[in-house]
Amino acid sequence: MLKLHEVKVKAVTMDEGGEFQVLLTDLEEKNVLPIHIGPFEAQAIVMALQDKIPPRPMSHDLLKSLCSGLNGTLEKVVITDILNDTFYAELYLTCKGQNYVVDSRPSDAIALALRCNSSIYMGLKLIEFTYDYDDIIKEEPPDDEDVH
């Protein structure tokens, strides 16, 4: 069984190379796990962090509505692994008494978890890919106007 460590989204930033990353911290904000994401995924996460609702549903809003419409619940999101510099995640869903685990990109899983107020976890084996919080947190998340 995968051992888990609860994390939260601290920020969405842009690295020196101009790539977006979501920064996940442990609840004590001692360690940070940066995950590179695309610009559209960055925008989706930033909008959820800022509680902004688009005029028409985005993909993550649609998934939330679909889950809710089926009387389902997103129980948690788990960032499970990294292979060849690619992170992997899983959605843990409950619907009509059945449990489901669905493969997902971490950015999509995080965007959905934020919309569903679900917990986000990472596998303990990913601790070796974290950085000291004080070494990496240097800027505020970009405004959604900055994320294109």
Secondary structure as GFF3:
##gff-version 3
##sequence-region A 1 148
A	DSSP	beta_strand	4	14	.	.	.	ID=ss1
A	DSSP	beta_strand	20	26	.	.	.	ID=ss2
A	DSSP	beta_strand	31	37	.	.	.	ID=ss3
A	DSSP	alpha_helix	39	49	.	.	.	ID=ss4
A	DSSP	alpha_helix	59	69	.	.	.	ID=ss5
A	DSSP	beta_strand	72	83	.	.	.	ID=ss6
A	DSSP	beta_strand	86	95	.	.	.	ID=ss7
A	DSSP	beta_strand	98	104	.	.	.	ID=ss8
A	DSSP	alpha_helix	106	116	.	.	.	ID=ss9
A	DSSP	beta_strand	119	123	.	.	.	ID=ss10
A	DSSP	three_ten_helix	124	129	.	.	.	ID=ss11
A	DSSP	beta_strand	131	132	.	.	.	ID=ss12
A	DSSP	alpha_helix	133	136	.	.	.	ID=ss13
A	DSSP	three_ten_helix	144	146	.	.	.	ID=ss14
###
